[in-house]
Structures are given as structure tokens and as C-alpha cells.
Amino acid sequence: MPAEVKKEIQLEIAHVLFIDIVGYSKLSINDQRAAIDELTQAVRTSEQFQNAEAAARLLKIPTGDGMALVFYKSPEEPVECALEISRALKDHPKIRLRMGVHSGPVSGVIDVNGQANLAGAGLNVAQRMMDCADAGHILVSRHVAEDLEGYEQWRPLLHDLGFCEVKHGVKLQIVNLCTEEAGNRALPAKLRAQRQGVARTRWILLATSLVLLAAVVAAFVAVSRRAARSSSAVPEKSIAVLPFENRSQDKDDSYFADGIQDEILTRLSKIADLKVISRTSTQHYKSAPENLSEIARQLGVAHILEGSVQKSGDAVRVNVQLIKAVNDSHLWADTFDRKLTDIFSVESEVAKAIADQLRAKLTGEEEQVIAAKPTENTEAYDAYLRGLAYTLKAGANDPVNALGAQKYLKEAVRLDPKFALAWALLSYVDALGYLTQNLQPTVALREEARQAADTALTLQPNLGEAILAKGYYHYSCLKDYD
């Protein structure tokens, strides 16, 4: 064996970049040749490649539809090289790459041509990282990510994706590396499919358990209701707030009607002397239903509040009416014509009027709570209501609604950094997205959920929504069930 070959193949810790051209086998022979040539050109013009080659600390291994580049100096070399290659091929959309990076031991071998080659975990794991990727992804192993996290400039670019199962049932922890101009922020299809399979199994088990539980609960509730009807009447100080009708010409303003209804319901729920049915129970009923007494009976309340909202520019009209369900009589009704800047006073006045009509006792603290303005910034409040509307939608627990809610709530707190209610809801949306994986369950998302909850609590330590957000963060992100 030549001496230079022996020197090349000494056992060392290597930093490996595996590169693959996506869809290579579907290309014509001419297109395959052209793709390899362009990839080779991009690789050879990489500064990291040139520096390592000049220092004789680089091994190049062709793989047919790509290549492996083996560096020996630092784990930053293959990562920087991957970013440089991505940027170089940005204007070549036909060449779609996926890349994987790992640092680990490699041992020298001699191939059939008598040339130095490599084998070992460093090479194998890098290839498995790449196998988990889609076009555009640069996936690095947890080991590489931990090395990079020691440098401040890398931390914002690393997004932990959890474990991906590869060949022979081996599970590897993968981290997505992406910048504004390189990488792919989407969850890899392989990982998404594995999670959906796990989630589907969990949901089947959960659904089976829930069916059995529902049967037991239904029997218990039926017996309890019969006993309740015979022993006591529906509480007089009880109310359900039905969905408000959107009477605006722009049907996209339905978010505003939903938000006003939810805000009035929330303020009423802060009055201890009132029994207020949750929105989860009332959202199934359309606005202005015909049989109010039947709805009240189903919900177990004595009163119904229904209303409508009409928005035009910065002017708002809110109509509300309080109905006694037993005889369908109107106890109170009013119309509020206000500017958007004064919408909070409508929500407060409605809550106060209902409390007066139902003779509910309000403490001084409760009066302050229902009269409080969550923000002085109407644009921030509008963004908050838009984000809130995404969380209130039927089937809200999906990626589209999660991203929509997150987008508008981030806008709300940007417009008013002291908007505690928006911070609390943002934390809840992030934590729920982390738990359900409707948002990428990254370390950054988990940290955003924590910071949002902490900010809400700092701004308003007694805000119920902020306390709930912090608790939900511990439950969803930290799996802290105590």
C-alpha cells in the first residue's frame, strides 16, 4: 500500500457533508451530466472547500447522484460549505439538493481501485441525516448542533425537529439548519409521516377511551339531570351568550363580530355571582336562532344574550338583547353606535347592564376588571381579534389556523408591547401548536411560548388568561403535569 494512501486513511473524527440531487434518477442522461457539472462547479467555488483542499484536509467521495465531502478541522466547515453551495445554486431552481451533516469517527478502507476511501459512523449518520431531508433541507445531527450552539451566531439558525426513524429502526435526533436565503423551514415529509402515524395510533387509543368514558359520563349526566330537575330549578343568574351576527357589508368582518361576542362573554365570566356558559358550548348555535327556550334548556340557563355587529370604516354598531328563556320575553335591549376607539366601553357597558338586569352582585375588583381596557391601540386590538378568530374557528386545531392566529397575535404585541391579553393568547397558541405539532415544535417555539406567558404575567400578574397561559406552557411544552 502506498505511504500516501496509508496517511490518508488513518482513523480520525471527521465532519461529513452528504449531498444528494433530488429526483436525479428521473433526469435524462444529458440532464444528469449537466446537473452533476453544475453541482461540482458550485462545490469547487465554495470557500470552505477551497480552504480545506489547499490545506490537504479534505476527502471527496462521489456517490453517483451527489457526493460526500469529508472535513477534518471543525464542524463549522461542512455547515458553512452547505450554506455556500445553497447560495451558489439559488439561481438554478432545476438543481434541488438535500444535505446532511454529522461529525463522527471514520476509518480508512481501500476500494477496488486501490484508492483511499472511508467507512464508519461519521459517514453513515451523515447519509441518514440526508435521507430524512426533502429538497432544500440542510439537516444536521444533534451532535453537530450541540457543537454549533457554542457559537452565538449559529443558535437562531438551528431548529430541533426531534427524532426520525431511519434504517433498521434506528432513531436519530435531527436539527434543521436554515437562514433567510438557504435551507427549507418546512417539516420534512418523512418526519411528518412518522408523526402522523404515531398521532393516528394515539388518537385511535384516545378515541376508544373517550367513547367508553363518554358512555359512562352520559349515563351519569342523564341520572344527574333527572335528579337536578326534581330537586332544583335552573339558576336564575345564569346566561349563555350566543354567536353575534355579522351585519357588515364585508363578510370578512365576521372576525370582529366573533371577537366582540367573546370579549363580552369573557367579561361576564369574571363576575362570580353569574353562571356563564362557555363559548365552546354556545358556538354550535347560529346567531338569531328560532327556539331560544329549547337552547336555554339544553344549556341549563335562564337567560340568553344575542346580538349583531355592523362595522363600517371606523364606525361600529352593536345591537344586543337579553331574553328570559322561560317565556321568550325581552328583559333589556340596546344599540351602541361608537367609534372603533371606543369599542371597549360597549363591551363593559353590556356586561354591566346584564349584571344589573340579573341582579348579580359585583365586587369593586370585578367592576374594575369588566371596565378595563386591554389596550389603547385600536390597530393592536384589531390584530388581536383577528388572531382570536382563528382560535375560535371550528376545526381551529390545524396548521393553517395556528399560523394565522400566531401571525396576527405577533402583530398585536408588536403594535402594543404592553398588551398583556395578546401576549397570553400568543403563548397559548404557541404551546398548543408545539403540543399538536401544527407549528414546528422547535426549541425556538417553546421559548417563544414561555417568554410570551412571562411577559403577560409581568404586565398583569393577576390576569387570569396570563396565569392560564403559563400553566398551559408547562403542560404542553414541558410535559409538567404536576
Wavefront OBJ file of the C-alpha trace (Angstrom):
o trace
v 0.000 0.000 0.000
v 1.494 3.398 -0.934
v 2.600 5.556 2.014
v 0.411 8.470 0.955
v -2.641 6.199 0.962
v -1.806 4.940 4.465
v -1.607 8.540 5.637
v -4.972 9.382 4.025
v -6.881 6.609 5.762
v -5.844 6.976 9.405
v -8.720 6.726 11.882
v -9.960 10.236 12.734
v -13.011 12.229 13.770
v -14.429 13.677 10.567
v -17.048 16.306 9.816
v -19.079 14.994 6.900
v -21.361 16.773 4.435
v -23.513 14.411 2.361
v -25.122 15.944 -0.755
v -27.789 14.431 -2.990
v -29.564 15.769 -6.109
v -33.297 15.227 -5.562
v -35.027 13.487 -8.489
v -31.706 12.649 -10.155
v -32.827 9.241 -11.451
v -35.762 10.831 -13.309
v -33.479 13.117 -15.326
v -32.253 12.292 -18.816
v -28.611 11.272 -19.152
v -27.722 14.691 -20.567
v -29.552 16.463 -17.734
v -27.858 14.220 -15.172
v -24.444 15.138 -16.571
v -25.343 18.835 -16.594
v -26.657 18.688 -13.017
v -23.500 16.989 -11.717
v -21.332 19.522 -13.562
v -23.206 22.478 -12.047
v -23.107 20.930 -8.576
v -19.379 20.279 -8.919
v -18.818 23.873 -10.017
v -20.777 25.197 -7.009
v -18.841 22.923 -4.652
v -15.443 23.870 -6.068
v -16.151 27.598 -5.780
v -17.078 27.202 -2.103
v -14.606 28.996 0.149
v -14.688 26.178 2.716
v -13.968 23.595 0.002
v -11.053 25.610 -1.377
v -9.513 26.247 2.047
v -9.756 22.600 3.109
v -8.411 21.369 -0.218
v -5.496 23.806 -0.064
v -4.663 22.510 3.425
v -4.901 18.901 2.180
v -7.592 18.284 4.811
v -10.469 17.276 2.550
v -11.638 13.989 1.110
v -14.096 13.957 -1.816
v -16.264 10.881 -2.363
v -18.547 10.778 -5.444
v -21.839 8.926 -4.901
v -23.343 8.961 -8.396
v -26.216 11.356 -7.699
v -24.195 13.583 -5.393
v -21.116 13.428 -3.206
v -19.748 13.329 0.300
v -17.251 15.945 1.468
v -15.182 14.979 4.494
v -13.591 17.805 6.504
v -11.270 17.401 9.483
v -10.807 20.811 11.087
v -14.179 21.879 12.530
v -17.916 21.009 12.358
v -18.434 24.538 11.061
v -16.672 23.618 7.798
v -19.359 21.303 6.330
v -22.159 23.558 7.578
v -20.631 26.701 6.073
v -19.938 24.750 2.895
v -23.588 23.620 2.695
v -24.782 27.218 3.021
v -22.307 28.403 0.383
v -23.436 25.694 -2.056
v -27.104 26.547 -1.446
v -26.464 30.218 -2.145
v -24.433 29.419 -5.261
v -27.270 27.308 -6.712
v -30.044 29.706 -5.734
v -30.416 30.796 -9.360
v -30.525 27.170 -10.568
v -34.014 26.008 -9.480
v -33.761 22.814 -11.545
v -30.996 21.532 -9.271
v -32.673 20.677 -5.989
v -30.349 19.467 -3.264
v -30.816 17.849 0.104
v -27.914 17.732 2.532
v -26.988 16.040 5.793
v -24.156 16.796 8.230
v -22.643 14.739 11.053
v -19.380 14.578 12.996
v -18.113 11.150 13.953
v -15.369 8.542 13.623
v -14.327 7.293 10.196
v -11.881 4.551 9.348
v -9.907 4.192 6.181
v -10.509 1.471 3.630
v -9.022 0.728 0.247
v -11.557 0.424 -2.549
v -11.444 -1.901 -5.567
v -9.322 0.635 -7.466
v -6.726 0.699 -4.727
v -7.737 4.205 -3.720
v -8.278 5.575 -0.229
v -11.906 5.612 0.848
v -13.828 5.889 4.088
v -16.305 3.932 6.168
v -17.741 4.375 9.617
v -20.421 6.065 11.706
v -19.398 9.577 10.706
v -20.220 8.838 7.086
v -23.250 6.623 7.714
v -25.055 9.020 10.056
v -24.471 11.974 7.715
v -26.116 9.963 4.942
v -29.050 9.077 7.219
v -29.457 12.784 8.041
v -29.672 13.477 4.321
v -32.131 10.614 3.796
v -34.556 12.335 6.209
v -34.450 15.566 4.203
v -36.553 16.985 1.377
v -35.338 19.322 -1.351
v -33.699 22.390 0.170
v -33.176 20.926 3.639
v -29.845 21.052 5.449
v -30.264 18.612 8.343
v -27.560 18.238 10.974
v -27.216 15.724 13.766
v -27.851 16.676 17.386
v -24.129 16.191 17.998
v -23.201 18.798 15.378
v -25.921 21.157 16.613
v -24.554 20.995 20.160
v -21.098 21.919 18.874
v -22.509 24.830 16.869
v -24.661 26.110 19.737
v -21.459 27.097 21.492
v -21.243 29.942 18.981
v -23.879 32.652 19.320
v -24.266 33.245 15.568
v -25.493 29.694 14.958
v -28.175 29.419 17.663
v -31.010 31.250 15.825
v -30.444 29.087 12.730
v -30.876 25.717 14.463
v -34.359 24.222 14.879
v -34.702 20.922 16.740
v -37.117 18.594 14.914
v -36.953 15.689 17.339
v -36.319 12.078 16.319
v -36.590 10.492 12.885
v -36.590 6.734 12.380
v -34.129 5.557 9.721
v -32.938 2.142 8.541
v -33.139 -0.836 10.888
v -35.440 1.074 13.261
v -32.651 3.381 14.428
v -33.900 6.765 15.702
v -31.735 9.811 15.129
v -32.311 13.265 16.573
v -32.264 15.780 13.731
v -31.900 19.547 13.678
v -32.959 21.765 10.776
v -30.452 24.439 9.737
v -31.928 27.342 7.780
v -31.278 31.008 7.141
v -33.270 33.645 5.268
v -31.642 32.609 1.989
v -30.722 28.955 2.456
v -32.397 25.851 3.807
v -36.014 24.705 3.996
v -38.132 25.658 7.030
v -40.857 23.065 6.348
v -41.060 19.869 8.379
v -39.534 17.035 6.290
v -42.160 14.767 4.721
v -40.596 11.638 6.239
v -40.762 13.067 9.734
v -44.270 14.416 9.183
v -45.487 10.991 8.004
v -43.941 9.270 11.030
v -45.548 11.739 13.422
v -48.925 11.398 11.746
v -48.663 7.634 12.121
v -47.854 7.955 15.823
v -50.557 10.574 16.265
v -53.086 8.402 14.444
v -52.327 5.479 16.750
v -52.605 7.719 19.797
v -55.870 9.181 18.565
v -57.338 5.726 17.958
v -56.456 4.710 21.514
v -57.674 8.027 22.850
v -60.885 7.860 20.827
v -61.608 4.360 22.107
v -61.042 5.511 25.668
v -63.184 8.585 25.133
v -66.053 6.548 23.704
v -66.067 4.366 26.798
v -65.700 7.383 29.045
v -68.453 9.218 27.172
v -70.823 6.317 27.710
v -70.158 6.367 31.443
v -70.405 10.156 31.629
v -73.591 10.205 29.548
v -75.240 7.757 31.893
v -74.094 9.741 34.897
v -75.239 13.052 33.385
v -78.631 11.624 32.474
v -79.195 10.444 36.034
v -77.828 13.711 37.439
v -80.065 15.830 35.217
v -83.148 13.918 36.232
v -82.192 14.369 39.870
v -81.399 18.048 39.294
v -84.738 18.728 37.601
v -86.592 17.188 40.503
v -84.533 18.884 43.222
v -83.718 22.346 41.892
v -84.544 24.790 39.128
v -82.168 26.381 36.634
v -80.136 29.137 38.381
v -81.810 32.499 37.810
v -78.469 34.251 37.486
v -77.334 32.176 34.521
v -76.723 33.192 30.923
v -75.465 31.961 27.562
v -74.014 34.412 25.030
v -74.855 33.154 21.534
v -72.686 33.935 18.466
v -73.213 37.508 17.276
v -74.449 38.070 13.734
v -72.104 39.877 11.346
v -74.169 42.523 9.556
v -71.218 44.285 7.946
v -71.196 44.518 4.170
v -67.746 42.968 4.192
v -68.256 39.356 5.224
v -64.577 39.181 6.155
v -65.515 41.303 9.182
v -67.037 38.217 10.810
v -63.862 38.025 12.919
v -64.906 41.315 14.528
v -68.381 40.054 15.466
v -66.864 36.845 16.870
v -64.355 38.860 18.860
v -66.948 41.222 20.373
v -69.105 38.267 21.421
v -66.127 36.519 23.012
v -64.994 39.671 24.831
v -68.476 40.264 26.295
v -68.674 36.609 27.342
v -65.211 36.847 28.932
v -66.135 39.945 30.924
v -69.353 38.316 32.156
v -67.443 35.190 33.186
v -65.359 37.304 35.580
v -68.473 38.039 37.679
v -68.547 35.347 40.359
v -72.272 35.783 41.034
v -73.150 34.799 37.449
v -73.187 31.372 35.852
v -71.885 31.916 32.300
v -71.832 29.110 29.732
v -68.530 28.737 27.875
v -68.169 29.645 24.231
v -67.316 26.030 23.445
v -70.898 25.123 24.348
v -72.575 28.070 22.614
v -70.632 28.208 19.348
v -72.683 25.337 17.906
v -75.752 27.567 17.783
v -76.185 30.069 14.971
v -76.900 33.724 15.649
v -80.594 34.712 15.984
v -81.926 31.142 16.431
v -85.658 30.480 16.448
v -86.147 28.284 19.514
v -84.365 30.118 22.326
v -86.225 28.339 25.109
v -85.058 24.949 23.818
v -81.457 26.172 23.551
v -81.632 27.550 27.092
v -82.966 24.209 28.321
v -80.124 22.339 26.602
v -77.535 24.691 28.083
v -79.148 24.829 31.514
v -79.511 28.634 31.686
v -82.326 31.037 32.439
v -81.239 33.801 30.054
v -79.882 34.213 26.539
v -77.921 37.152 25.142
v -77.945 37.547 21.386
v -76.671 40.364 19.236
v -75.270 41.661 15.983
v -72.314 43.767 14.923
v -72.044 46.113 11.957
v -68.666 47.635 11.127
v -68.063 50.338 8.525
v -64.695 52.049 8.453
v -64.002 53.250 11.983
v -67.700 53.204 12.957
v -69.299 50.270 14.784
v -72.906 49.480 15.668
v -73.582 46.783 18.256
v -77.141 45.571 18.910
v -77.786 43.354 21.927
v -80.859 41.931 23.609
v -81.245 39.975 26.810
v -84.009 37.367 26.737
v -85.652 35.441 29.565
v -85.832 31.951 28.125
v -88.812 30.531 30.010
v -91.317 32.849 28.296
v -89.136 34.268 25.475
v -89.564 37.801 26.854
v -87.117 40.656 26.266
v -85.692 41.946 29.545
v -83.387 44.513 28.028
v -82.095 45.661 24.636
v -79.853 48.446 23.429
v -77.983 49.741 20.401
v -74.478 51.160 20.701
v -73.091 53.405 17.949
v -69.416 54.020 18.600
v -66.051 54.636 17.008
v -63.558 51.795 16.977
v -61.518 53.688 19.545
v -64.446 53.400 21.976
v -65.388 49.758 21.384
v -64.164 48.704 24.845
v -66.789 50.836 26.533
v -69.514 48.903 24.664
v -68.217 45.573 25.967
v -68.044 46.956 29.507
v -71.482 48.618 29.384
v -73.149 45.461 28.067
v -71.571 43.341 30.813
v -72.561 45.889 33.481
v -76.145 46.175 32.152
v -76.608 42.401 32.173
v -75.273 42.162 35.715
v -77.764 44.855 36.746
v -80.685 43.140 34.988
v -79.896 39.791 36.601
v -79.191 41.488 39.938
v -75.754 39.952 40.118
v -73.557 41.298 42.881
v -70.319 42.863 41.672
v -67.328 43.396 43.891
v -65.226 46.511 43.432
v -62.496 44.406 41.854
v -64.965 42.824 39.405
v -66.235 46.251 38.357
v -62.664 47.297 37.614
v -61.997 44.110 35.653
v -65.038 44.371 33.373
v -64.355 48.074 32.784
v -60.661 47.602 31.993
v -59.243 48.404 28.562
v -56.888 45.661 27.369
v -55.054 48.143 25.114
v -55.214 51.772 23.998
v -54.074 50.827 20.494
v -57.049 50.074 18.210
v -54.828 48.581 15.495
v -53.323 46.197 18.028
v -56.812 45.272 19.241
v -57.974 44.628 15.674
v -54.974 42.341 15.101
v -55.764 40.597 18.402
v -59.386 39.990 17.332
v -58.195 38.579 14.002
v -55.854 36.219 15.804
v -58.554 35.315 18.313
v -60.958 34.495 15.459
v -58.552 31.836 14.154
v -58.552 30.162 17.577
v -62.355 30.218 17.736
v -62.960 28.600 14.347
v -64.479 25.153 14.112
v -61.547 22.845 13.427
v -59.184 25.531 14.705
v -56.612 22.882 15.613
v -54.852 22.716 12.241
v -51.661 24.280 10.826
v -53.449 26.957 8.756
v -55.396 28.330 11.718
v -52.410 28.006 14.058
v -50.200 30.021 11.699
v -52.960 32.589 11.121
v -53.500 33.101 14.841
v -49.766 33.309 15.515
v -49.261 35.872 12.721
v -51.915 38.316 13.953
v -51.063 37.938 17.636
v -47.414 38.701 16.926
v -48.612 41.782 15.063
v -50.774 42.775 18.047
v -47.891 42.653 20.531
v -45.606 44.406 18.051
v -48.088 47.278 17.825
v -48.560 47.343 21.607
v -45.816 45.571 23.598
v -47.851 46.181 26.797
v -50.899 44.254 25.513
v -50.941 41.500 28.177
v -54.039 39.731 26.846
v -52.442 39.356 23.400
v -49.203 38.046 24.937
v -51.219 35.459 26.889
v -53.109 34.263 23.809
v -49.888 34.138 21.763
v -48.333 31.905 24.420
v -51.380 29.623 24.342
v -51.304 29.384 20.516
v -47.562 28.611 20.528
v -47.901 25.992 23.277
v -50.875 24.329 21.572
v -49.013 24.331 18.246
v -45.993 22.781 19.981
v -48.133 20.064 21.564
v -50.139 19.189 18.432
v -47.210 19.848 16.057
v -49.402 22.143 13.965
v -46.459 24.526 14.367
v -42.893 23.254 14.091
v -42.137 22.001 17.635
v -38.749 23.694 17.821
v -36.773 24.959 20.788
v -37.406 28.480 19.477
v -41.202 27.963 19.515
v -41.091 26.555 23.042
v -39.020 29.539 24.177
v -41.434 31.965 22.482
v -44.357 30.378 24.359
v -42.505 30.772 27.671
v -41.468 34.360 27.023
v -44.977 35.356 25.915
v -46.535 33.888 29.079
v -43.901 35.527 31.290
v -44.426 38.881 29.568
v -48.188 38.676 30.101
v -47.683 37.883 33.799
v -45.149 40.678 34.223
v -47.564 43.182 32.684
v -50.641 41.921 34.588
v -49.800 39.440 37.369
v -53.488 38.855 38.209
v -54.711 38.380 34.634
v -56.453 35.016 34.536
v -55.556 34.444 30.891
v -51.863 35.032 31.678
v -51.901 32.565 34.578
v -53.657 30.016 32.359
v -51.101 30.588 29.574
v -48.168 29.881 31.912
v -49.857 26.728 33.166
v -50.593 25.567 29.626
v -46.948 26.209 28.667
v -45.801 23.884 31.473
v -48.343 21.261 30.409
v -47.809 21.380 26.627
v -44.140 22.266 26.250
v -42.509 20.853 29.382
v -44.904 17.923 29.915
v -45.133 19.087 33.536
v -48.389 17.571 34.801
v -47.967 18.397 38.497
l 1 2 3 4 5 6 7 8 9 10 11 12 13 14 15 16 17 18 19 20 21 22 23 24 25 26 27 28 29 30 31 32 33 34 35 36 37 38 39 40 41 42 43 44 45 46 47 48 49 50 51 52 53 54 55 56 57 58 59 60 61 62 63 64 65 66 67 68 69 70 71 72 73 74 75 76 77 78 79 80 81 82 83 84 85 86 87 88 89 90 91 92 93 94 95 96 97 98 99 100 101 102 103 104 105 106 107 108 109 110 111 112 113 114 115 116 117 118 119 120 121 122 123 124 125 126 127 128 129 130 131 132 133 134 135 136 137 138 139 140 141 142 143 144 145 146 147 148 149 150 151 152 153 154 155 156 157 158 159 160 161 162 163 164 165 166 167 168 169 170 171 172 173 174 175 176 177 178 179 180 181 182 183 184 185 186 187 188 189 190 191 192 193 194 195 196 197 198 199 200 201 202 203 204 205 206 207 208 209 210 211 212 213 214 215 216 217 218 219 220 221 222 223 224 225 226 227 228 229 230 231 232 233 234 235 236 237 238 239 240 241 242 243 244 245 246 247 248 249 250 251 252 253 254 255 256 257 258 259 260 261 262 263 264 265 266 267 268 269 270 271 272 273 274 275 276 277 278 279 280 281 282 283 284 285 286 287 288 289 290 291 292 293 294 295 296 297 298 299 300 301 302 303 304 305 306 307 308 309 310 311 312 313 314 315 316 317 318 319 320 321 322 323 324 325 326 327 328 329 330 331 332 333 334 335 336 337 338 339 340 341 342 343 344 345 346 347 348 349 350 351 352 353 354 355 356 357 358 359 360 361 362 363 364 365 366 367 368 369 370 371 372 373 374 375 376 377 378 379 380 381 382 383 384 385 386 387 388 389 390 391 392 393 394 395 396 397 398 399 400 401 402 403 404 405 406 407 408 409 410 411 412 413 414 415 416 417 418 419 420 421 422 423 424 425 426 427 428 429 430 431 432 433 434 435 436 437 438 439 440 441 442 443 444 445 446 447 448 449 450 451 452 453 454 455 456 457 458 459 460 461 462 463 464 465 466 467 468 469 470 471 472 473 474 475 476 477 478 479 480 481 482
